Amino acid sequence: MATYKSIKYIIPTEAVEHTDSINALADVNTTTVAPSVGQTLKWSAANSRWQPADIEEVAASGSQKSMFGFGATAGSNTNVTNLVSSSGVVASDTTGVGSARSELSASGYGSDKAIFGFGNTSSGRTNVTNLVSSLGVVATDTTGVGTARKKLAASGYGSDKAIFGFGSSTTNVTNLVSNAGVVASDTTGVGTARYGLAAAGFGGDKALFGFGNSTSRTNITNLVSNTGVVASDTTGVGSVRRNLAAASYGGDKAIFGFGHGGPVLNTSVDFSGTNLVSNTGVVATDTTGVGTARERLAACGYGGDKAIFGFGFYQPEDAYVPTYPNTTNLVSNTGIVASDNTVVGTPRRSLAAAGYSSTA
């Protein structure tokens, strides 16, 4: 009888990683996907057996929390943060620390922490980063490495690391982040250089950059392997757009949503559609969205297997003053986007969001 040795698993009530030898045929449910050596398993109460699962889903144990942070109001940049509970409830403002800025990005790292990075301050583009502890505490500025830029994207990969990528001035530079939150120097990227794109994890340990603006809006995607290697362009599906958001959901899938469409720059065509991403990185065609069409919003996972889109702005036709909603849209663990929910906190655009704390 075969066994899988040194398989990592987590006891849900303790959320503690163990290593053991497991009888693969007797103890592991392999009816859907057979486990591989070193893969994480979770306990299934439904059939009282260990079942293959990605480490982010298991580590979350249904308790993952998240944070919206930074961004711009009508008059200035902010360092305000809003915590999101494991049930998707957005908390009121917390006065942040670090450089107030907009057009930055954020990602989880180290399995239970997060990092905000780069963006635009009143003095221009930055490469400043701010680490977030597993308790949701934002640290003071760390002088960053790599090309200072804004309108970039970030995502987790490899189950406990992160990657920042692309951005203005229309670059395809990436910066890897270790599982201790250390940002690496520039890696010359591949694929179409662009800004205003989004990124999310999929498949448990990989990532995907998608959409954005180069000489015009795109629906190009670039896969990221579980070792942080960015692949060349894949011709995307769905509406071309920029200034959208993306997040993981369902434990191993992703969703791109909202953004600014239209064939001509400065055309007021905000989009409320979404594109689901399978656990193999395949982007689906448009799903007609619900909620307020808007751009420059943020998104992140919460609760271990769900996601939330939040904030942003829209500018109606012939209107000189944009509207800043503090609207959120929850995403179920099957990728269904809910209608608008008015939350608390400062309405703002060009902010970032990330999950943190799988156990605290």
C-alpha positions, -999 to +999 in steps of 0.1 A: +000+000+000+015+034-010+023+061+014+031+098+010+058+108+034+065+143+047+031+156+037+023+189+054-011+192+070-029+214+094-052+206+123-080+231+118-086+238+155-049+245+161-038+258+127-004+243+133+017+227+106+028+191+111+048+166+091+038+130+091+035+098+070+000+093+058-015+062+044-026+076+010-052+050+002-068+046+036-066+081+050-067+105+020-096+113-002-082+111-038-115+109-057-109+144-071-072+152-071-045+128-059-021+145-035+015+151-044+046+147-022+049+178+000+013+190-007-008+204+020-039+185+031-069+196+051-093+176+072-128+171+056-155+167+082-179+156+054-161+123+049-137+122+078-106+121+056-077+142+047-082+160+014-057+178-010-059+216-007-037+246-013-018+260+017-035+295+015-069+279+019-059+257+048-039+283+066-069+306+065-091+281+082-120+304+074-105+332+096-085+352+070-088+390+075-080+418+051-072+454+048-080+483+024-053+510+027-040+543+015-055+560-017-066+594-027-096+615-018-109+645-038-081+667-024-051+647-012-035+613-007-042+594+025-027+567+047-061+557+061-067+520+065-099+499+070-097+464+084-120+438+069-132+410+092-133+373+083-170+378+075-164+406+051-174+435+073-154+467+066-144+487+098-142+524+102-110+544+095-078+538+113-053+566+110-024+551+092+013+554+094+038+558+066+038+580+035+003+590+024+000+579-013-022+566-040-018+543-071+001+517-051-004+480-047-005+454-020-002+416-015-001+390+012+032+373+021+045+349+046+011+332+048-003+356+074+011+391+067+008+417+040+028+444+023+018+477+007+043+491-019+052+518-043+027+544-054+025+582-058+030+608-031+028+646-034+065+645-044+060+619-071+065+582-076+080+561-048+094+527-040+084+529-003+069+498+013+049+492+045+047+458+061+015+447+079+017+423+108-006+393+114-025+416+137-032+442+110-007+467+123+009+488+096+046+495+100+064+528+092+080+533+058+108+511+046+129+527+019+122+505-011+144+490-037+137+489-074+122+513-098+099+539-081+066+537-099+028+539-096-002+521-111+014+487-107+000+454-095+009+428-069+000+392-059+011+364-038+028+333-053+046+302-041+022+300-012+041+324+010+059+350-012+048+380-033+056+399-065+051+435-075+050+440-113+047+464-142+035+500-136+043+535-149+063+548-166+050+519-187+075+493-174+075+455-172+098+454-142+090+430-114+102+428-078+100+396-058+092+397-021+105+370+002+084+352+028+101+376+054+089+407+035+122+416+019+117+433-015+143+423-041+158+445-067+144+449-102+140+419-125+137+429-161+103+417-170+087+400-200+055+408-217+039+440-227+049+469-205+018+485-191+002+503-161-032+502-145-034+464-145-043+440-117-030+407-103-042+378-082-032+344-071-046+312-086-040+274-083-028+277-048+007+289-055+008+307-088-003+342-100-016+362-129-011+398-141-039+410-163-053+438-184-040+474-181-029+502-204+001+504-228-005+525-259-041+515-254-062+494-231-054+457-232-067+423-220-033+407-220-024+383-192+010+371-179+012+339-158+036+338-128+050+304-119+053+291-083+089+302-084+081+338-094+089+335-131+067+358-153+056+343-186+053+360-219+020+375-231-012+355-234-038+371-256-067+377-231-104+374-234-130+398-221-133+436-224-101+455-226-097+479-197-074+495-172-076+506-135-094+474-125-090+451-095-085+414-089-085+389-061-083+352-053-115+333-043-126+298-038-092+287-024-076+283-059-093+306-084-093+343-092-115+371-104-108+403-123-134+430-120-146+465-129-122+490-144-122+517-172-132+505-207-138+522-239-117+525-271-105+561-265-086+575-235-106+598-213-139+583-225-162+578-196-169+541-200-166+525-166-172+487-164-190+465-139-182+432-156-160+405-142-138+377-156-133+345-136-100+327-137-098+289-133-074+271-111-053+265-142-051+302-151-076+303-179-095+336-180-132+334-189-152+357-210-171+386-195-198+381-169-222+410-167-215+425-133-236+439-106-230+470-086-217+504-094-194+505-125-162+521-114-124+522-116-093+526-095-108+504-068-091+476-048-099+439-041-086+412-019-096+378-004-112+373+030-126+345+051-102+320+034-122+314+002-141+346-006-132+381-020-143+417-018-141+446-042-141+481-026-141+518-031-129+535-063-145+563-084-166+569-114-172+600-135-206+603-153-207+616-188-204+654-190-196+656-153-165+675-142-165+662-107-160+624-101-180+605-076-161+586-048-183+558-035-173+537-005-192+509-019-181+472-017-192+441-035-187+407-018-177+377-040-188+343-029-166+312-029-181+303-062-173+336-079-207+353-077-205+390-072-231+406-048-249+439-052-236+471-037-230+474+000-224+509+015-196+507+040-179+530+065-146+547+060-133+575+038-145+572+002-113+572-020-097+559-052-064+544-062-060+525-030-048+489-024-059+459-005-045+426+008-053+397+030-035+391+063-037+370+094-048+335+089-047+326+126-049+358+147 
